[in-house]
Amino acid sequence: MNDKLVFLGLLYFVQGIPYGLQSSLLPVYLRGAGHSLTRIGFTKILYFPWVLKVLWAPLVDRLGTKRHWLVGTVSGLALTCLSSAALAPEAHIWGVAGTLLAMNTLASVQDIAVDGAAVGLLKGRGELGLGNTAQVVGYKAGSVFAGGGLLAVIDVAGWSWMFMLLTFVYAGVALFVWGGPVLDDETVRGQQADGSRRGGQGMDAMRPWRVWRKLLAVPGTPWTVLYVLTYKLGEQGAVTMFPLFLLDHHMTARELGFWNGVIAMGFSICGSSLGGLLLAQFSIGALMRRVFVLRTVSMVFQSSLLTVLEPSPLMKGMAVLSMSVQHFLGGLITTLTFTTMMHCTQRAEESIQATHYSFLATLEVLGKLTFSALAGGVVDWFGFQVAFLFFLTLSAGTALHVWTATFTGALREHQLKEQPK
């Protein structure tokens, strides 16, 4: 089990690096250069490959092995970083955008392969909880490393050295995956399943509507689809815009890089880790009920800080506390959510499991991405206070949706019992 967790955690770590570069480093850089919140919000279009990944997920399911896909994509990320080391962001802003777009494309394909590997490797509720903790914690650790750690030192180390470091990180992980024993059994399973892929199941690749019908027919999928599209809406707006409010009124870019990019994300990792431990002891329905209510309360506190515009040590401390609590609860919710998604996917046929999970993960990204892109425009049009009231309303609505489902819907405890071993 420890080998599985290290393997998955490392892959999700390198997968989180492009997200950290774009979500933490790029907005602060652009805001410092005087760009509007609306324009900063539209940079989210660079995440578009994550929305499209469900289209090529069936190829990852049916062509080659997960090991081949993982080594290929991680090696591609290493080469992309190597070529990016020659760029100067001030003079080559479109080159920087192209780099992030390429990294997101490769990371989205990597995500399909590692998610498919995780679905096959993790058995039982205990392993699911710990495995999804490794997923979320690894991803966020990569995001902290890129968006917090590198943001804090980029003025000293420079852009080129930063991308040379990332090149060596990706190259090392590619070698680790190539020689790692965790996926050794996959080659045997792939050879055994090869005949069936060339047969009736292979025809589904030519008739995608059959695949979609299979995906939606998996028990629990309709509710999970609605949930993953909406569960982060209010939180995502607050997490995206509150640091920029602080940049405008209370903190420098370097302070934000430390407090929001490192400390707050550290709390997010703690929340994700705690989620895995709690899942081994309590039902997921009871946990989600309580955590979503706590998240709504924390957003009330954060929204109240928007009335304070004068800088002060007290305000700065309250802001750091607010971001830390919000990220802690967000990390806990993310682990619970990905466990719910993976449990739903394990009910699907093995031949479509990677596609099913990629379908849910794509919708999860789509919900967050769409709202993140629009959040800046909402703030520019209506101001921070009105916008955060809207974010709070969305968060409260999601809490009510989850609360209802734990009693009468897809999250009833008898529907989330441990998988047979």
C-alpha positions as CSV (number, residue, x, y, z in Angstrom):
1,M,0.0,0.0,0.0
2,N,2.9,2.4,0.8
3,D,4.3,1.9,-2.7
4,K,1.0,2.8,-4.2
5,L,0.7,6.0,-2.2
6,V,4.2,7.1,-3.0
7,F,3.7,6.3,-6.7
8,L,0.4,8.2,-6.9
9,G,1.5,11.1,-4.7
10,L,4.6,11.7,-6.8
11,L,2.6,11.7,-10.1
12,Y,0.0,14.0,-8.7
13,F,2.7,16.3,-7.3
14,V,4.2,17.0,-10.8
15,Q,0.6,17.2,-12.2
16,G,-0.1,20.1,-9.8
17,I,2.9,22.2,-10.9
18,P,1.2,23.8,-14.0
19,Y,-1.8,24.7,-11.8
20,G,0.4,26.4,-9.3
21,L,2.3,28.4,-12.0
22,Q,-1.0,29.6,-13.5
23,S,-3.2,30.0,-10.4
24,S,-0.8,31.7,-8.0
25,L,2.2,33.0,-9.9
26,L,0.6,34.4,-13.1
27,P,-2.3,36.4,-11.5
28,V,0.1,38.2,-9.1
29,Y,2.5,38.9,-11.9
30,L,-0.3,40.3,-14.2
31,R,-2.0,42.3,-11.4
32,G,1.4,43.8,-10.5
33,A,1.7,44.8,-14.1
34,G,-1.6,46.7,-13.9
35,H,-4.0,44.3,-15.7
36,S,-7.7,44.3,-14.8
37,L,-9.4,41.5,-12.8
38,T,-11.5,40.7,-15.9
39,R,-8.4,40.2,-18.1
40,I,-6.7,38.1,-15.3
41,G,-9.9,36.0,-15.1
42,F,-9.8,35.3,-18.8
43,T,-6.3,33.7,-18.5
44,K,-8.3,30.7,-17.2
45,I,-8.8,29.8,-20.8
46,L,-5.3,28.2,-20.7
47,Y,-7.0,25.5,-18.6
48,F,-9.1,24.5,-21.6
49,P,-7.3,21.3,-22.3
50,W,-8.6,20.0,-19.0
51,V,-12.2,20.5,-20.3
52,L,-11.4,18.6,-23.5
53,K,-9.6,15.6,-21.9
54,V,-12.8,13.5,-21.8
55,L,-12.6,13.4,-25.7
56,W,-9.3,11.6,-25.7
57,A,-9.8,9.6,-22.5
58,P,-11.1,6.5,-24.5
59,L,-7.8,6.5,-26.3
60,V,-5.9,6.3,-23.1
61,D,-8.2,3.5,-22.0
62,R,-7.7,1.4,-25.1
63,L,-4.3,2.2,-26.6
64,G,-1.0,1.2,-24.9
65,T,-0.5,0.9,-21.2
66,K,-0.8,3.5,-18.4
67,R,3.0,3.3,-17.9
68,H,3.6,4.3,-21.5
69,W,1.2,7.2,-21.3
70,L,2.6,8.4,-18.0
71,V,6.3,8.2,-19.2
72,G,5.4,10.0,-22.4
73,T,3.5,12.9,-20.9
74,V,5.9,13.5,-18.0
75,S,8.8,13.4,-20.5
76,G,6.9,15.9,-22.7
77,L,6.5,18.2,-19.6
78,A,10.3,18.0,-19.1
79,L,11.0,19.1,-22.7
80,T,8.4,21.9,-22.5
81,C,10.1,23.3,-19.4
82,L,13.5,23.0,-21.0
83,S,12.4,25.0,-24.0
84,S,10.7,27.6,-21.7
85,A,13.9,28.3,-19.9
86,A,15.0,30.5,-22.8
87,L,11.9,32.8,-22.5
88,A,11.8,36.2,-20.7
89,P,8.2,36.7,-19.4
90,E,8.3,40.5,-19.9
91,A,9.2,40.3,-23.5
92,H,7.5,37.0,-24.4
93,I,4.1,37.0,-22.7
94,W,2.6,35.0,-25.5
95,G,5.4,32.5,-25.2
96,V,4.6,32.1,-21.5
97,A,1.0,31.6,-22.4
98,G,1.9,28.9,-24.9
99,T,4.1,27.2,-22.4
100,L,1.3,27.0,-19.8
101,L,-1.1,25.8,-22.5
102,A,1.3,23.0,-23.5
103,M,1.9,22.1,-19.9
104,N,-1.9,21.9,-19.2
105,T,-2.4,19.8,-22.3
106,L,0.2,17.3,-21.3
107,A,-0.8,17.3,-17.6
108,S,-4.5,16.6,-18.6
109,V,-3.5,13.5,-20.6
110,Q,-1.2,12.4,-17.6
111,D,-4.2,12.9,-15.4
112,I,-6.3,10.4,-17.4
113,A,-3.6,7.8,-17.1
114,V,-2.9,8.2,-13.4
115,D,-6.6,8.3,-12.5
116,G,-7.1,5.1,-14.5
117,A,-4.2,3.5,-12.7
118,A,-5.5,4.7,-9.3
119,V,-9.0,3.2,-10.0
120,G,-7.3,-0.2,-10.6
121,L,-4.8,0.0,-7.8
122,L,-7.0,1.1,-4.9
123,K,-9.3,-1.5,-3.4
124,G,-11.8,-1.0,-0.5
125,R,-12.9,2.2,1.3
126,G,-9.7,2.4,3.4
127,E,-7.4,2.4,0.4
128,L,-9.8,4.8,-1.5
129,G,-9.6,7.3,1.4
130,L,-5.8,7.1,1.6
131,G,-5.3,7.0,-2.1
132,N,-7.4,10.1,-2.7
133,T,-5.6,11.8,0.1
134,A,-2.3,11.1,-1.8
135,Q,-4.0,12.5,-4.9
136,V,-5.2,15.7,-3.4
137,V,-2.2,16.3,-1.1
138,G,0.3,15.5,-3.9
139,Y,-1.4,17.8,-6.4
140,K,-1.6,20.6,-3.9
141,A,2.0,20.1,-2.8
142,G,3.0,20.5,-6.4
143,S,0.9,23.6,-6.6
144,V,2.5,25.1,-3.5
145,F,5.9,24.3,-4.8
146,A,5.3,26.1,-8.1
147,G,2.9,28.8,-7.1
148,G,4.2,29.6,-3.6
149,G,7.8,28.5,-3.4
150,L,8.9,29.6,-6.9
151,L,6.9,32.9,-6.6
152,A,8.8,33.7,-3.4
153,V,12.3,33.1,-5.0
154,I,11.7,34.0,-8.7
155,D,13.1,37.5,-8.1
156,V,16.4,36.0,-6.9
157,A,16.7,32.9,-9.0
158,G,15.2,34.2,-12.2
159,W,12.8,32.6,-14.8
160,S,15.3,30.5,-16.6
161,W,16.7,28.8,-13.5
162,M,13.1,28.1,-12.3
163,F,12.3,26.2,-15.5
164,M,15.6,24.4,-15.5
165,L,14.7,23.1,-12.0
166,L,11.3,22.0,-13.2
167,T,13.0,20.2,-16.2
168,F,15.1,18.1,-13.8
169,V,12.0,17.4,-11.6
170,Y,9.9,16.1,-14.5
171,A,12.8,14.1,-15.9
172,G,13.4,12.4,-12.6
173,V,9.8,11.4,-12.2
174,A,9.7,10.0,-15.8
175,L,12.6,7.7,-14.9
176,F,10.9,6.7,-11.7
177,V,7.7,5.7,-13.5
178,W,9.5,3.8,-16.2
179,G,11.4,1.7,-13.6
180,G,8.7,1.5,-10.9
181,P,7.2,-1.9,-10.0
182,V,3.7,-0.6,-9.1
183,L,2.4,-1.0,-12.6
184,D,4.0,-4.3,-13.4
185,D,0.7,-6.2,-13.2
186,E,-0.9,-3.8,-15.6
187,T,1.1,-5.2,-18.6
188,V,-0.3,-8.6,-17.9
189,R,-3.9,-7.3,-17.6
190,G,-3.4,-5.2,-20.7
191,Q,-2.3,-8.3,-22.7
192,Q,-5.3,-10.3,-21.4
193,A,-7.7,-7.5,-22.3
194,D,-6.2,-6.8,-25.7
195,G,-8.5,-9.2,-27.5
196,S,-11.6,-7.8,-26.0
197,R,-10.6,-4.3,-26.9
198,R,-10.2,-5.3,-30.5
199,G,-13.7,-6.9,-30.4
200,G,-17.0,-5.6,-29.3
201,Q,-15.6,-3.0,-26.9
202,G,-13.4,-1.6,-29.6
203,M,-16.5,-0.9,-31.7
204,D,-17.6,1.6,-29.0
205,A,-14.7,3.8,-29.9
206,M,-16.3,4.2,-33.3
207,R,-19.7,4.8,-31.7
208,P,-19.1,7.3,-29.0
209,W,-22.8,7.6,-28.1
210,R,-22.7,4.1,-26.8
211,V,-19.9,5.1,-24.4
212,W,-21.8,8.1,-23.2
213,R,-24.9,6.0,-22.5
214,K,-22.7,3.6,-20.5
215,L,-21.2,6.5,-18.6
216,L,-24.5,8.0,-17.6
217,A,-26.0,4.5,-16.8
218,V,-23.5,3.9,-14.0
219,P,-25.3,4.1,-10.6
220,G,-25.0,7.5,-8.9
221,T,-23.6,9.3,-12.0
222,P,-26.4,11.8,-12.5
223,W,-26.2,13.2,-9.0
224,T,-22.4,13.1,-9.0
225,V,-22.4,15.1,-12.3
226,L,-24.5,17.9,-10.8
227,Y,-22.5,17.9,-7.6
228,V,-19.1,18.2,-9.2
229,L,-20.3,21.0,-11.4
230,T,-21.5,23.1,-8.5
231,Y,-19.7,22.2,-5.2
232,K,-16.8,24.7,-5.6
233,L,-18.6,27.6,-7.2
234,G,-18.8,30.0,-4.2
235,E,-15.5,28.9,-2.7
236,Q,-13.7,29.2,-6.0
237,G,-14.9,32.8,-6.5
238,A,-13.7,33.7,-3.0
239,V,-10.4,31.8,-3.2
240,T,-9.6,33.5,-6.6
241,M,-10.6,37.1,-5.7
242,F,-9.8,37.5,-2.0
243,P,-6.0,37.4,-2.6
244,L,-6.3,40.1,-5.3
245,F,-8.4,42.2,-2.8
246,L,-5.5,41.9,-0.4
247,L,-3.0,42.8,-3.2
248,D,-5.0,46.0,-3.8
249,H,-5.2,47.0,-0.2
250,H,-3.1,45.1,2.3
251,M,-0.3,43.0,1.0
252,T,2.6,43.0,-1.4
253,A,3.1,40.3,-4.1
254,R,5.9,38.7,-2.1
255,E,3.7,38.6,1.1
256,L,0.9,37.0,-0.9
257,G,3.3,34.4,-2.3
258,F,4.2,33.4,1.2
259,W,0.8,33.7,3.1
260,N,-1.5,32.5,0.3
261,G,0.8,30.4,-1.8
262,V,2.6,28.6,1.0
263,I,0.9,28.9,4.4
264,A,-2.7,28.8,3.3
265,M,-2.0,26.0,0.8
266,G,-0.2,24.2,3.6
267,F,-3.5,24.3,5.5
268,S,-5.2,23.0,2.4
269,I,-2.8,20.0,2.4
270,C,-3.5,19.4,6.1
271,G,-7.3,19.4,5.4
272,S,-6.9,17.0,2.5
273,S,-4.7,14.7,4.8
274,L,-7.3,14.8,7.5
275,G,-10.0,13.9,5.1
276,G,-8.3,10.6,4.3
277,L,-8.0,9.8,8.0
278,L,-11.6,10.7,8.8
279,L,-12.9,8.6,5.9
280,A,-11.4,5.5,7.6
281,Q,-13.5,6.2,10.7
282,F,-16.7,8.0,9.6
283,S,-19.3,7.8,6.8
284,I,-18.8,10.2,4.0
285,G,-22.3,11.6,4.2
286,A,-21.9,12.7,7.9
287,L,-18.6,14.3,7.1
288,M,-19.8,16.2,4.0
289,R,-22.9,17.5,5.9
290,R,-20.8,19.1,8.6
291,V,-17.9,20.4,6.5
292,F,-20.1,22.2,3.9
293,V,-21.8,24.0,6.7
294,L,-18.5,25.0,8.2
295,R,-17.3,26.3,4.8
296,T,-20.4,28.5,4.6
297,V,-19.6,30.0,8.0
298,S,-16.0,30.6,7.1
299,M,-17.1,32.5,4.0
300,V,-19.3,34.8,6.1
301,F,-16.2,35.7,8.2
302,Q,-14.1,36.3,5.1
303,S,-16.8,38.5,3.5
304,S,-16.9,40.6,6.6
305,L,-13.2,41.5,6.1
306,L,-14.0,43.3,2.8
307,T,-15.3,46.3,4.7
308,V,-11.8,47.0,6.0
309,L,-9.7,49.0,3.6
310,E,-7.1,50.6,5.8
311,P,-4.0,48.4,6.2
312,S,-3.2,47.2,9.8
313,P,-1.5,44.3,11.4
314,L,-4.8,43.1,12.8
315,M,-6.5,43.1,9.4
316,K,-3.5,41.3,7.9
317,G,-3.7,38.6,10.6
318,M,-7.4,38.2,10.2
319,A,-6.9,37.9,6.4
320,V,-4.3,35.1,6.9
321,L,-6.6,33.3,9.3
322,S,-9.5,33.6,6.9
323,M,-7.5,32.2,4.0
324,S,-6.0,29.4,6.1
325,V,-9.4,28.3,7.3
326,Q,-10.9,28.5,3.8
327,H,-8.1,26.5,2.3
328,F,-8.2,23.9,5.1
329,L,-11.9,23.3,4.6
330,G,-11.5,23.4,0.8
331,G,-8.8,20.7,1.0
332,L,-11.0,18.5,3.2
333,I,-14.0,18.9,0.8
334,T,-11.8,18.1,-2.2
335,T,-10.7,14.8,-0.7
336,L,-14.3,13.8,0.1
337,T,-15.3,14.8,-3.4
338,F,-12.7,12.8,-5.2
339,T,-13.4,9.8,-3.0
340,T,-17.1,10.1,-4.0
341,M,-16.1,10.3,-7.6
342,M,-13.8,7.3,-7.5
343,H,-16.4,5.2,-5.6
344,C,-18.9,6.0,-8.3
345,T,-16.4,5.1,-11.1
346,Q,-15.7,1.7,-9.5
347,R,-19.2,0.7,-10.2
348,A,-18.6,1.1,-14.0
349,E,-17.3,-1.6,-16.3
350,E,-13.5,-1.9,-16.2
351,S,-13.3,-1.0,-19.9
352,I,-14.7,2.5,-19.3
353,Q,-13.5,3.3,-15.8
354,A,-10.7,5.7,-16.9
355,T,-13.2,7.4,-19.3
356,H,-15.9,7.6,-16.6
357,Y,-13.5,9.1,-14.0
358,S,-12.1,11.5,-16.6
359,F,-15.7,12.5,-17.5
360,L,-16.4,13.4,-13.8
361,A,-13.0,15.1,-13.3
362,T,-13.6,17.1,-16.5
363,L,-16.9,18.4,-15.2
364,E,-15.3,19.2,-11.9
365,V,-12.7,21.3,-13.6
366,L,-15.3,22.9,-16.0
367,G,-17.4,24.0,-13.0
368,K,-14.4,25.7,-11.3
369,L,-12.9,27.0,-14.5
370,T,-16.0,28.7,-15.8
371,F,-16.8,30.4,-12.5
372,S,-13.1,31.5,-12.0
373,A,-13.1,33.1,-15.4
374,L,-16.3,35.0,-14.7
375,A,-15.5,35.9,-11.0
376,G,-13.2,38.8,-12.0
377,G,-15.8,40.3,-14.2
378,V,-18.4,40.0,-11.4
379,V,-16.1,41.9,-9.1
380,D,-15.2,44.6,-11.7
381,W,-18.9,45.2,-12.4
382,F,-20.4,45.0,-8.9
383,G,-17.5,45.4,-6.5
384,F,-16.0,43.0,-4.0
385,Q,-18.8,43.2,-1.4
386,V,-21.7,42.4,-3.7
387,A,-19.7,39.8,-5.5
388,F,-18.8,38.0,-2.2
389,L,-22.4,38.1,-1.2
390,F,-23.1,36.2,-4.4
391,F,-20.3,33.7,-3.7
392,L,-21.7,33.2,-0.2
393,T,-25.2,32.5,-1.6
394,L,-23.8,29.8,-3.9
395,S,-21.9,28.2,-1.1
396,A,-25.0,28.0,1.1
397,G,-27.0,26.5,-1.8
398,T,-24.4,23.8,-2.3
399,A,-24.4,23.0,1.5
400,L,-28.2,22.6,1.3
401,H,-27.9,20.3,-1.8
402,V,-25.3,18.1,0.0
403,W,-27.3,18.0,3.2
404,T,-30.4,16.8,1.4
405,A,-28.5,14.1,-0.5
406,T,-27.1,12.6,2.7
407,F,-30.6,11.8,3.8
408,T,-32.7,11.2,0.7
409,G,-30.2,11.0,-2.3
410,A,-27.0,9.6,-3.6
411,L,-25.1,10.1,-0.4
412,R,-27.2,7.9,1.8
413,E,-24.8,5.9,4.0
414,H,-26.0,2.5,2.7
415,Q,-25.0,3.6,-0.9
416,L,-21.4,4.3,0.1
417,K,-20.5,1.2,1.9
418,E,-17.1,-0.3,1.4
419,Q,-16.4,-2.0,-1.9
420,P,-16.1,-5.8,-1.7
421,K,-12.5,-6.9,-1.7
